[in-house]
């Protein structure tokens, strides 16, 4: 009855009666897959899941397991939603495989070739051994109720089963690594390199299996369907000739596409993108050559993958293909391709399995894959000297599935090595392995970071001879020289240590789906003359060149890192880099840059919000540099860098003076500390907390005297002001006298490092100098404004509140007695002019609050 209805339906469809209805049904299926995939991903991404999980789950819902039971597609001549969807997106699948090959860049392996290959061989080798040992058992477990013993089936099943266990989906892994903020770490780079090696080995093995099946098990018809009846007249010579023909034609197709790409690069030299007609022509050429190769006997999808792998990475052709295809591939084609795989699964057809047998088969396959990857990676890690926890993270990451394993599963079902139930078991196991990889790696990384979390020390608590680890951030190449110059001047008396530089690359919305392309090509190796004149990689290359030039000129080691993310989440990258570098000082650029006419202009409002989030969530002392080319001024004049440190009171100001004191150790910097004081009797009484903060200020300044001012390393001056207006006048008088101001952010209470008390009086009624840029504080915003014509650069410092209720302490307590003795034996000099610089300071640790430190 059903067959008669199907025949009538087929006749009707062949006459075109239901053509429009079929088109509408397929369009509805695709729209449903896309909508459900988006909904699932919005929920699962919070659990660290890649989008491929959502795509397959959406396909399962659309397929015969759920919605297929309510909608009968046989009336429209369709067997099920999965096959209808697969046939519709056949050409899109070719484009998808080409894009996967285009994303893979073998040049990335050069940076960690040996270590990546060792890790890949360790994980895949152990998985291969387990798959071979468990091959016969797994065949019996996955195929219950089989009849006669068939060795060829067991051999084919073991080969494909080993391919499923050993594979790693590098694009999925890269997205997980990006979400875990590991792209700049050695672990993340090693995982990406090992995933590349795994992907290449798996796809090569799959190609060999496909070609072997074509030669010995059947022929491929021009329609793409396979005939499983081998020709009895096929001699070894004919098979060898067929193999040679496939190899030559595949090589020719790949060579033609690469030649066309180079030709377009030559014609479009200096252009950013190809035209839409040229792009369509390239895509038609790729699809046409892939289909031609399919008629000869090789897979069209694998041919497209090889074309993408051989595509030149430089020039406008690859740039256009990557940027123009990234969004449609990740948002349209990939959900439909993996949705079609899920839509073909029918859990109602696993009749050979009971519920317990199905659960045991899935658990066995999942455990075997995870155990092989993790155990093999840990063993390889021990050989390379990698810690066990880091090796476990690598093993969990390398166990992600999603591409070559699904191709192997579909191929096994297509050539009847497996049945429908086995396909369901293996696909569910791949989903579980990928599902576990993200959360497992994230949990291990979080635990590792908690275990090795450092406690940042304030600059106030560091001796000048102690190591100061600095992390500087730049957005563009122009900020490299001033940032590294500042870091070089901050090393104090410690030995030369590497400076950590983090290049912050904003991930634009239009290119966020091409994150893998940016990761692969960020290093800019082997680029053509006009390669990456447009886009991110060019700026990354310029930053690297600026770092290299500074390193050569100053003999300072610099460890460069790159963070590619949106500005909304970039503060997380900065926090992770601070932890990795174990930095005590973080310096970020101001969101405004100096124009050619000296005016400060805002380049990006998002950078200002980024700086505010960094200040709020900082793990160490943070400085914001308002750069007015002080480093270039020093380089041109070959004079000492004049540094002015302002002190009004509070933890931020103490941190600023402590930082300036480290600079005073360097012979190329001349540091002056200017302390602002209220006239006698105008100090605020405040709370006990304010009084304790004032005592800390006096103790700190007394310590500065003993260590820096008395020996003549730092100059000292005082300014008496009664309110904010006088403070503005005093600061205006200092403009033009120095190249760099170092000031505390202030602006908060005593508990927040702002100082409160006297400082609040000194900055009161300063106008609106704390409204536009609160991240600079009132004094910093005044000095950074365009009203201060001729003002030098400004470094605004915010102290990290390590211990809010800290007891009063001084630098280097062991030397206190020696310093106070030196203070008592020092003879002060009378100074009549209040504006003259005083190189002498007479004080002791019990100096009264708001007391002038200038000699009477």
C-alpha atoms as one frame of an Amber mdcrd trajectory, in Angstrom:
protein
   0.000   0.000   0.000   2.739   2.372   1.001   4.776   1.354  -2.042   1.818
   2.107  -4.330   1.413   5.498  -2.694   5.140   6.136  -3.118   4.961   5.175
  -6.815   2.025   7.513  -7.364   3.866  10.229  -5.511   6.962   9.656  -7.638
   4.929   9.890 -10.832   3.313  13.075  -9.655   6.594  14.595  -8.697   8.160
  13.598 -11.995   5.313  15.387 -13.771   6.099  18.518 -11.710   2.791  18.595
  -9.831   4.456  18.985  -6.453   7.577  20.884  -7.515   6.563  24.147  -5.843
   5.502  22.339  -2.678   8.830  20.510  -2.564  10.746  23.773  -2.888   8.704
  25.283  -0.081   9.232  22.203   2.106  12.999  22.241   1.601  13.122  25.981
   2.272  11.139  25.435   5.466  13.517  22.654   6.553  16.566  24.848   6.004
  14.987  27.799   7.813  14.032  25.574  10.749  17.556  24.184  10.997  19.052
  27.683  10.993  16.639  29.010  13.613  16.995  26.015  15.938  20.764  26.035
  15.522  20.897  29.670  16.609  18.654  29.029  19.600  20.633  26.002  20.726
  23.961  27.792  20.323  22.786  30.809  22.337  22.196  28.420  25.240  25.075
  25.966  24.786  27.806  28.534  24.211  27.459  29.512  27.875  28.677  25.984
  28.614  31.696  26.447  26.346  30.232  24.384  23.499  31.227  24.982  19.845
  28.541  25.699  17.292  28.819  22.287  15.619  26.982  20.689  18.569  24.047
  23.054  18.056  23.961  22.341  14.310  23.737  18.566  14.767  21.133  18.861
  17.520  19.025  21.113  15.281  19.247  18.494  12.537  18.168  15.746  14.939
  15.088  17.774  15.876  14.191  18.387  12.219  14.849  14.768  11.251  12.658
  11.701  11.637  13.372  11.432  15.354  11.241  14.473  16.316   9.531  16.631
  13.680   9.718  13.925  11.030   7.119  11.956  12.965   4.641  14.815  12.603
   5.333  15.711   8.962   5.277  13.016   6.287   7.638  14.047   3.503   6.867
  10.957   1.423   3.865  12.776   0.007   6.305  15.204  -1.622   8.604  12.519
  -2.959  11.199  12.870  -0.207  12.487   9.960   1.815  13.408  12.072   4.872
  14.590  15.574   5.798  18.221  14.538   5.994  18.476  13.174   2.472  16.446
  16.056   1.052  18.696  18.564   2.779  21.880  16.743   1.738  20.876  16.756
  -1.908  19.941  20.420  -1.828  23.227  21.625  -0.327  25.472  19.324  -2.355
  27.290  22.198  -4.055  27.413  24.187  -0.822  29.205  21.253   0.813  31.939
  21.523  -1.809  32.386  25.211  -0.974  32.441  24.314   2.719  35.248  21.770
   2.290  37.205  24.283   0.191  36.863  26.824   3.000  38.092  24.289   5.563
  41.194  23.720   3.453  41.639  27.465   3.083  41.542  27.914   6.865  44.266
  25.345   7.405  47.705  26.873   6.995  50.614  24.470   7.221  53.014  27.374
   7.829  51.682  27.531  11.366  53.374  24.199  12.042  56.806  25.668  11.433
  56.809  27.543  14.734  56.387  24.402  16.882  56.995  21.659  14.324  58.771
  19.072  16.459  56.661  19.555  19.583  53.409  19.640  17.598  54.260  16.449
  15.744  55.253  14.691  18.973  51.991  15.667  20.675  49.932  14.692  17.626
  51.711  11.345  17.274  51.346  10.651  20.990  47.589  11.190  21.151  46.781
   9.641  17.776  49.224   6.780  18.256  47.665   5.668  21.531  44.165   6.010
  20.060  45.249   3.949  17.048  46.643   1.176  19.255  43.437   1.029  21.301
  41.290   1.049  18.139  43.242  -1.828  16.587  43.172  -3.885  19.796  39.467
  -3.222  20.327  38.579  -3.459  16.616  37.049  -6.970  16.549  35.350  -6.430
  19.904  33.953  -3.055  18.832  32.656  -4.554  15.564  30.757  -7.196  17.485
  29.528  -4.629  20.018  28.388  -2.187  17.352  26.871  -4.865  15.114  24.903
  -7.210  17.371  23.118 -10.098  15.744  25.435 -10.365  12.731  25.413 -13.621
  10.832  28.495 -15.232   9.302  32.003 -14.076  10.084  33.287 -11.623   7.421
  36.965 -10.676   7.875  36.831  -7.935   5.212  34.045  -6.204   7.123  36.027
  -6.372  10.367  39.118  -4.978   8.640  37.199  -2.097   7.043  35.324  -1.390
  10.270  38.545  -1.331  12.308  40.214   1.052   9.845  37.298   3.502   9.889
  36.860   3.099  13.655  40.536   3.991  14.167  40.087   7.025  11.928  37.140
   8.210  14.019  39.089   7.840  17.281  42.321   9.465  16.100  40.823  12.492
  14.333  40.830  16.048  15.665  38.745  18.892  14.237  41.200  21.795  14.179
  38.640  24.546  13.359  36.510  23.464  16.328  39.587  23.269  18.561  40.691
  26.753  17.563  37.334  28.194  18.541  37.523  26.484  21.939  41.099  27.724
  22.430  39.966  31.246  21.528  37.105  31.135  24.027  39.494  29.898  26.734
  41.842  32.828  25.941  44.741  30.452  25.269  45.681  31.649  21.786  48.668
  33.615  23.081  49.900  30.878  25.403  52.299  28.080  24.553  49.619  25.504
  25.395  47.156  26.992  22.940  49.706  27.283  20.143  50.881  23.724  20.728
  47.276  22.467  20.633  46.629  24.255  17.327  49.797  22.847  15.776  49.014
  19.301  16.920  45.445  19.644  15.635  46.773  20.666  12.211  48.973  17.590
  12.096  46.074  15.349  13.192  43.733  16.860  10.620  46.170  16.366   7.789
  46.907  12.772   8.765  43.212  11.897   9.188  42.148  13.423   5.887  45.061
  11.772   4.078  44.093   8.400   5.529  40.461   8.977   4.575  41.500   9.816
   1.003  43.490   6.577   0.796  40.502   4.594   2.052  38.187   6.245  -0.471
  40.531   5.625  -3.379  41.057   2.017  -2.306  37.331   1.457  -2.173  36.892
   3.013  -5.602  39.535   0.746  -7.128  38.664  -2.528  -5.433  35.044  -2.338
  -4.342  33.159  -0.459  -7.021  33.044   2.430  -9.430  31.631   5.883  -9.040
  29.005   6.979 -11.506  28.883  10.509 -12.874  25.899  11.225 -10.673  28.033
  10.676  -7.617  26.294   7.431  -6.577  28.410   4.384  -6.105  28.011   0.997
  -7.700  29.096  -1.699  -5.271  29.388  -4.394  -7.949  33.052  -4.654  -8.826
  33.897  -5.196 -12.459  35.340  -8.688 -12.924  37.428  -7.528 -15.859  39.376
  -4.964 -13.811  42.987  -6.036 -14.062  45.795  -4.668 -11.919  46.994  -2.626
 -14.894  43.608  -0.968 -15.253  43.470  -0.243 -11.550  46.943   1.262 -11.623
  45.978   3.363 -14.640  42.830   4.546 -12.846  44.830   5.458  -9.750  47.349
   7.367 -11.850  44.551   9.150 -13.682  42.945  10.246 -10.400  46.276  11.455
  -9.032  47.152  13.404 -12.184  43.736  14.982 -12.607  43.581  15.929  -8.933
  47.030  17.509  -9.168  46.011  19.377 -12.312  42.804  20.684 -10.698  44.675
  21.907  -7.635  47.413  23.471  -9.789  44.892  25.272 -11.995  43.130  26.850
  -9.029  46.433  27.949  -7.464  47.608  29.375 -10.816  44.369  31.341 -11.270
  44.722  32.727  -7.735  48.283  33.905  -8.411  47.196  35.403 -11.723  44.432
  37.384 -10.025  46.878  38.523  -7.347  49.166  39.855 -10.062  46.354  41.686
 -11.849  44.875  43.046  -8.605  48.136  44.077  -6.979  47.490  46.865  -4.475
  43.752  46.148  -4.326  42.052  45.024  -1.155  39.457  42.662  -2.636  38.400
  41.036  -5.877  35.180  42.113  -7.537  32.022  40.081  -7.001  32.198  38.754
 -10.566  35.755  37.552 -10.097  34.780  35.939  -6.794  31.882  34.108  -8.420
  34.174  32.997 -11.236  36.668  31.511  -8.762  33.902  29.653  -6.919  32.435
  28.276 -10.169  35.904  27.093 -11.174  36.377  25.312  -7.835  32.965  23.611
  -7.940  33.323  22.679 -11.620  36.758  21.087 -11.220  35.588  19.206  -8.106
  32.596  17.755  -9.964  34.829  16.824 -12.883  37.140  14.965 -10.519  34.110
  13.167  -9.066  33.233  11.761 -12.483  36.729  10.308 -12.707  36.347   8.526
  -9.370  37.728  10.760  -6.626  35.671  12.593  -4.005  34.551  16.090  -4.966
  34.684  17.215  -1.336  38.262  16.030  -0.869  39.283  17.674  -4.146  37.826
  20.976  -2.952  39.650  20.571   0.357  42.979  20.100  -1.438  42.276  23.182
  -3.556  41.741  25.247  -0.437  44.884  23.832   1.128  46.974  24.751  -1.935
  45.473  28.242  -2.327  48.141  30.983  -1.993  47.682  32.788   1.330  48.950
  36.165   0.124  47.210  38.715  -2.042  43.612  39.858  -2.537  42.327  36.466
  -3.751  42.728  34.629  -0.450  41.704  37.761   1.439  38.486  38.026  -0.572
  37.670  34.330  -0.265  38.269  34.359   3.478  36.414  37.568   4.273  33.519
  37.076   1.861  32.966  33.391   2.619  33.517  33.483   6.389  30.046  34.695
   7.321  27.945  32.582   4.894  30.003  29.469   5.579  29.799  29.706   9.375
  26.252  31.033   9.571  24.526  29.277   6.661  26.472  26.466   5.023  27.991
  24.870   8.137  24.660  24.687  10.053  23.002  23.125   7.011  25.812  20.612
   6.391  25.922  19.349   9.960  22.185  19.753  10.329  21.784  17.379   7.375
  23.935  14.833   9.224  21.769  15.091  12.325  18.578  14.993  10.247  19.517
  11.597   8.821  19.706  10.045  12.272  16.642   8.116  13.302  16.888   6.808
  16.855  13.800   4.713  16.219  15.782   2.539  13.781  18.320   1.263  16.287
  16.313  -1.931  16.497  19.403  -4.115  16.870  20.200  -2.333  20.134  18.363
  -2.352  23.372  18.536   0.788  25.491  21.267  -0.743  27.657  23.245  -1.972
  24.654  23.027   1.456  23.052  24.242   3.187  26.228  27.092   0.676  26.647
  28.182   1.083  23.015  28.196   4.883  23.270  30.020   4.848  26.617  32.612
   2.365  25.338  33.371   4.390  22.199  33.504   7.680  24.102  35.750   6.327
  26.836  38.079   4.671  24.327  38.512   7.924  22.381  39.052  10.094  25.466
  41.410   7.631  27.132  43.554   7.233  24.034  43.890  10.962  23.408  44.556
  11.988  27.000  46.892   9.092  27.852  48.892   9.443  24.653  49.180  13.220
  25.045  50.329  12.899  28.657  53.031  10.403  27.653  54.170  12.665  24.818
  54.118  15.607  27.219  56.414  13.798  29.622  58.870  13.216  26.797  58.797
  16.953  26.032  58.958  18.017  29.669  55.397  19.418  29.708  53.648  19.372
  33.112  50.958  16.749  33.583  48.100  19.253  34.036  49.033  21.074  30.867
  49.261  17.770  28.994  45.785  16.799  30.239  44.427  20.093  28.885  46.067
  19.350  25.536  44.625  15.833  25.496  41.106  17.096  26.222  41.406  19.723
  23.499  42.752  17.256  20.928  39.754  14.988  21.527  37.306  17.378  19.827
  35.535  15.959  16.790  33.605  17.475  13.959  35.027  17.050  10.456  37.108
  14.087   9.343  35.435  11.748  11.839  31.967  12.626  10.505  33.200  12.121
   6.938  34.500   8.688   7.964  31.204   7.795   9.667  29.189   8.799   6.600
  31.559   6.953   4.293  31.269   3.771   6.367  27.487   3.978   6.209  27.580
   4.751   2.477  29.657   1.695   1.550  27.647  -0.520   3.936  30.476  -1.237
   6.350  28.140  -0.035   9.088  24.432   0.169   9.355  22.213   2.990  10.512
  22.441   2.024  14.225  26.264   2.114  14.175  26.194   5.526  12.533  23.955
   6.801  15.329  26.257   5.354  18.025  29.445   6.806  16.554  27.907  10.207
  15.890  26.492  10.435  19.416  29.924   9.466  20.769  31.581  12.220  18.700
  29.050  14.743  20.001  29.732  13.707  23.602  33.501  13.889  23.131  33.240
  17.377  21.671  30.729  18.353  24.351  33.141  17.281  27.088  36.237  18.904
  25.617  35.194  22.519  26.202  34.025  22.349  29.840  36.748  19.868  30.812
  39.508  22.061  29.404  37.948  25.188  30.916  37.731  23.561  34.353  41.358
  22.405  34.235  42.527  25.822  33.051  40.588  27.578  35.824  41.986  25.222
  38.444  45.498  25.691  37.076  45.164  29.462  37.133  43.843  29.400  40.690
  46.704  27.170  41.779  49.317  29.423  40.223  47.581  32.718  40.848  50.090
  35.295  41.896  49.690  38.063  44.407  50.650  41.343  42.889  52.866  43.616
  44.977  52.443  47.359  44.929  55.342  49.415  43.642  55.301  51.114  47.019
  56.303  47.817  48.626  59.035  46.976  46.106  62.641  47.934  46.594  64.353
  49.526  43.612  66.587  46.489  43.225  63.630  44.120  43.140  62.417  42.810
  39.800  59.457  44.728  38.400  57.511  42.783  35.827  55.764  45.124  33.427
  53.103  44.385  30.839  52.541  47.131  28.279  49.634  47.154  25.845  49.523
  48.732  22.394  46.831  49.069  19.762  48.972  50.274  16.856  52.629  50.165
  15.871  53.082  53.838  16.738  52.624  53.086  20.427  55.400  50.474  20.623
  58.369  52.822  21.003  56.992  55.052  23.810  55.647  52.060  25.739  58.897
  50.120  25.561  60.912  53.247  26.336  58.851  53.760  29.465  59.254  50.105
  30.438  62.999  50.327  29.864  63.237  53.338  32.181  61.291  51.472  34.865
  63.641  48.569  35.447  65.318  50.282  38.411  68.458  48.625  39.702  67.378
  45.090  38.807  69.029  43.002  36.140  67.718  43.221  32.595  64.457  41.328
  32.443  62.182  40.823  29.457  59.369  43.291  28.945  55.967  41.815  28.111
  54.122  43.531  25.275  50.502  42.693  24.464  49.205  43.779  21.068  45.454
  44.370  21.333  43.778  43.673  17.992  40.122  44.592  17.779  38.042  41.874
  16.170  35.592  43.661  13.891  32.066  42.261  13.716  32.255  41.724   9.985
  35.339  39.491  10.395  34.641  37.719  13.656  33.850  34.493  11.810  37.327
  34.505  10.241  39.080  34.202  13.606  40.980  31.131  12.477  42.340  33.015
   9.486  43.600  35.784  11.743  45.237  33.316  14.114  46.993  31.473  11.312
  48.222  34.514   9.441  48.986  36.826  12.327  52.729  36.198  12.115  53.056
  37.418   8.564  55.681  34.889   7.467  56.415  34.379   3.777  54.110  37.181
   2.683  54.213  38.825  -0.710  55.056  42.435  -1.327  51.519  43.694  -0.983
  50.281  40.938   1.313  48.136  42.149   4.184  48.419  45.781   3.197  44.807
  45.669   4.269  43.459  44.051   7.418  44.810  42.861  10.737  47.896  40.942
   9.705  49.543  44.049   8.284  49.203  45.904  11.585  50.455  42.857  13.492
  53.476  42.718  11.209  54.157  46.437  11.747  54.029  45.981  15.513  56.433
  43.054  15.271  58.815  45.152  13.162  58.652  48.025  15.672  59.399  45.628
  18.526  62.333  44.130  16.630  63.748  47.584  15.887  63.518  48.655  19.535
  65.110  45.400  20.700  68.069  45.865  18.354  68.605  49.506  19.329  68.312
  49.049  23.090  69.307  45.386  23.663  66.150  44.846  25.735  64.416  41.458
  25.417  60.712  41.785  24.621  58.162  39.003  24.773  55.387  39.897  22.371
  51.859  38.540  22.642  48.784  39.180  20.507  45.155  39.185  21.640  42.471
  39.167  18.935  39.007  39.757  20.364  36.214  42.275  20.520  36.674  45.338
  22.705  33.826  44.122  24.910  35.813  41.064  26.013  39.358  42.346  25.553
  39.748  43.153  29.254  39.629  39.397  29.913  42.578  38.923  27.562  44.460
  41.633  29.442  43.720  40.000  32.818  44.887  36.620  31.557  48.073  38.157
  30.144  48.754  39.887  33.474  48.468  36.514  35.213  50.641  34.775  32.632
  53.335  37.458  32.884  52.876  37.710  36.673  53.121  41.458  36.214  53.097
  44.038  38.995  52.486  46.959  36.644  50.195  47.192  33.645  50.433  50.180
  31.308  47.699  50.795  28.732  47.440  53.603  26.160  44.964  56.453  26.508
  42.035  56.320  24.119  43.030  59.687  22.653  46.031  60.234  20.398  47.929
  63.391  19.574  47.203  64.793  16.138  49.762  66.495  13.917  48.657  69.920
  15.244  49.090  68.850  18.859  45.393  68.351  19.604  44.222  65.164  21.326
  41.586  63.299  19.313  39.562  60.206  20.206  40.276  57.292  17.872  37.861
  54.841  19.459  35.281  55.292  22.177  35.413  51.554  22.768  39.044  51.853
  23.920  37.970  54.307  26.614  35.394  51.830  27.936  38.063  49.132  27.758
  40.418  51.201  29.926  37.652  51.762  32.466  36.947  48.022  32.707  40.658
  47.298  33.073  40.890  49.769  35.976  37.856  48.253  37.670  39.040  44.639
  37.360  42.784  45.145  37.549  44.943  42.496  39.179  47.891  44.845  39.640
  48.837  48.496  39.555  47.617  50.105  36.332  49.012  53.094  34.465  47.324
  54.957  31.606  49.809  56.680  29.316  48.725  59.869  27.581  51.504  59.905
  25.008  52.759  63.151  23.552  55.886  61.728  21.917  58.191  62.094  24.919
  60.324  59.168  23.716  60.880  60.792  20.336  61.781  64.074  22.046  64.393
  62.305  24.121  65.750  60.472  21.099  66.094  63.669  19.075  67.539  65.902
  21.790  69.780  63.291  23.402  69.101  64.912  26.780  67.939  63.554  30.073
  64.261  62.818  30.234  62.716  65.319  32.629  60.179  63.507  34.828  57.867
  65.294  37.253  56.103  63.191  39.907  53.203  64.973  41.644  52.235  64.075
  45.202  49.062  65.271  46.929  48.455  62.284  49.142  46.906  58.862  48.929
  47.877  55.427  47.740  47.748  56.332  44.039  50.145  59.238  44.534  52.487
  57.074  46.607  52.487  54.537  43.814  53.234  57.267  41.271  56.195  58.588
  43.276  57.464  55.049  43.850  57.375  54.435  40.103  59.176  57.721  39.387
  61.818  56.830  41.982  62.640  53.670  40.034  63.170  55.814  36.949  65.617
  57.996  38.876  68.072  55.086  38.996  68.532  55.354  35.237  71.100  57.956
  34.124  68.944  59.081  31.190  66.121  60.267  33.465  66.072  63.208  35.865
  63.213  62.932  38.346  61.677  65.723  40.396  59.054  65.119  43.087  56.654
  68.001  43.620  54.551  67.817  46.752  51.390  69.878  47.085  50.558  71.066
  50.603  47.781  73.026  52.195  48.599  76.184  54.136  49.063  75.609  57.836
  45.775  75.084  59.646  43.653  74.294  56.567  43.910  70.525  56.687  40.771
  68.435  57.081  40.349  66.452  60.265  38.429  63.613  58.617  38.007  60.131
  59.996  40.526  57.860  61.625  41.016  56.151  58.289  41.917  59.482  56.693
  44.368  60.221  59.509  46.038  56.830  59.073  46.327  57.471  55.358  47.960
  60.841  56.066  50.453  59.177  58.390  51.276  56.686  55.662  51.921  59.597
  53.323  54.312  61.246  55.764  56.123  58.006  56.462  56.417  57.303  52.763
  57.795  60.747  51.949  60.310  60.479  54.789  61.447  57.204  53.298  61.748
  58.798  49.851  64.013  61.429  51.343  66.371  58.956  52.939  66.752  56.821
  49.845  66.611  59.248  46.936  66.530  62.950  47.791  69.371  63.099  50.311
  71.789  61.180  48.034  70.921  63.589  45.223  69.143  61.057  43.011  65.810
  62.913  43.086  65.050  66.628  43.239  62.272  67.926  45.473  59.956  70.930
  45.501  56.794  71.990  47.307  53.738  73.974  46.267  51.258  75.424  48.760
  47.709  75.587  47.444  44.416  76.288  49.185  41.906  75.035  46.612  41.481
  73.618  43.161  41.945  76.944  41.389  45.386  77.421  42.887  46.217  73.823
  41.986  45.311  74.498  38.358  47.541  77.591  38.337  50.433  75.683  39.881
  50.108  72.865  37.340  49.862  75.334  34.469  53.147  76.895  35.580  54.850
  73.486  35.303  53.824  72.955  31.690  56.846  72.900  29.414  59.336  72.111
  32.185  59.254  68.322  31.814  58.652  65.607  29.242  56.647  63.280  31.466
  54.240  63.824  34.355  53.645  60.887  36.698  50.491  61.423  38.757  48.150
  59.322  40.855  44.593  58.831  39.688  43.081  59.772  43.051  39.475  60.826
  42.972  38.337  58.292  45.594  38.372  58.047  49.338  41.278  56.956  51.460
  40.260  53.321  51.172  40.303  53.578  47.384  43.743  55.116  47.160  42.408
  58.540  46.312  43.782  60.089  49.460  40.645  61.949  50.559  41.366  64.548
  53.232  43.842  67.199  52.042  43.793  65.970  48.464  40.052  66.538  48.183
  40.579  70.147  49.275  43.385  70.664  46.750  41.275  69.328  43.865  37.989
  70.967  44.854  36.473  73.551  42.522  38.781  72.581  39.666  35.905  72.813
  37.232  34.733  69.843  35.218  38.108  68.114  35.142  36.724  64.826  36.462
  33.651  64.434  34.293  34.874  63.625  30.798  37.627  61.122  31.672  37.157
  59.836  35.221  39.708  57.099  34.525  42.420  59.794  34.671  41.264  61.574
  37.804  41.018  65.390  38.015  44.759  66.112  37.887  45.472  63.645  35.100
  42.551  64.877  33.020  43.719  68.478  33.410  47.237  67.643  32.245  45.909
  65.531  29.351  43.562  68.252  28.097  44.184  70.458  25.091  44.147  73.493
  27.376  47.627  72.543  28.576  49.430  73.643  25.429  52.983  72.305  25.321
  52.434  69.823  28.142  54.447  66.622  28.014  53.182  63.087  28.285  51.201
  62.021  31.327  51.237  58.675  33.122  48.257  58.253  35.458  48.777  55.516
  38.042  46.161  53.599  40.021  47.472  51.514  42.906  46.344  47.937  43.231
  44.518  47.592  46.538  46.277  44.460  47.758  45.588  44.956  51.448  43.039
  47.687  52.214  43.688  47.676  55.953  47.428  47.463  55.685  49.507  48.589
  58.602  51.861  51.484  58.114  55.073  50.331  56.551  57.991  51.761  54.663
  60.215  50.597  51.878  63.131  48.421  52.873  62.626  48.377  56.626  66.057
  46.886  57.167  67.648  50.135  56.079  65.421  52.441  58.146  67.972  53.005
  60.889  70.670  53.888  58.400  68.360  56.281  56.579  67.260  58.128  59.723
  70.882  58.446  60.840  71.711  59.979  57.478  68.759  62.366  57.899  69.919
  63.576  61.331  73.475  64.149  60.130  72.384  66.138  57.107  72.620  69.951
  57.249  69.692  71.736  55.579  70.118  74.705  53.251  68.038  77.854  53.518
  65.883  78.529  50.500  63.943  81.733  50.143  62.345  81.259  46.739  59.343
  78.912  47.091  59.671  77.854  43.452  63.283  76.742  43.650  64.040  73.020
  43.525  65.227  71.674  46.845  67.666  68.783  46.715  67.631  68.302  50.464
  64.918  66.930  52.740  64.942  66.866  56.507  62.364  64.610  58.061  61.806
  61.562  60.179  59.187  58.882  60.244  57.168  60.687  62.934  56.677  63.858
  60.859  53.372  65.540  61.650  50.538  65.453  59.157  50.544  68.177  56.496
  53.951  69.377  57.611  56.251  70.974  55.080  59.366  68.959  54.420  61.357
  71.932  53.177  63.954  73.193  55.668  63.069  76.333  57.563
